[in-house]
Amino acid sequence: MIVVNAVVKTTPETIVALQGAMSTMETASREEQGCLDYTFSVELNDSSTLRITEKWVTLDDLLAHFQTPHMAEFQAIMGSNPPETMDVKIYEVQEIDPFG
């Protein structure tokens, strides 16, 4: 499984301005082949920190996601509302169940 963990530092106002685009991105991405999860969230203790968490079956699925029209549209919207910083990490992981 491929996991994407992105931390975006911006302003609370920018996050509010991006809510429609983020909702569209979540919905469209979750319909893609190989997408197990795609979620935007705002930290409870820091309303200027946006997190993006994605889970994909394969790296090829994630790479295909990067080529979609909704990704291009979202990147354009982000470009017109640039974050202060963005830290994106991509991991290949194996899921474990420590309780089962």
Sequence and secondary structure as in RCSB ss.txt:
>XXXX:A:sequence
MIVVNAVVKTTPETIVALQGAMSTMETASREEQGCLDYTFSVELNDSSTLRITEKWVTLDDLLAHFQTPHMAEFQ
AIMGSNPPETMDVKIYEVQEIDPFG
>XXXX:A:secstr
 EEEEEEEE  HHHHHHHHHHHHHHHHHHHTSTTEEEEEEEEETTEEEEEEEEEEES HHHHHHHTTSHHHHHHH
HHHHHS  SEEEEEEEE     TT 
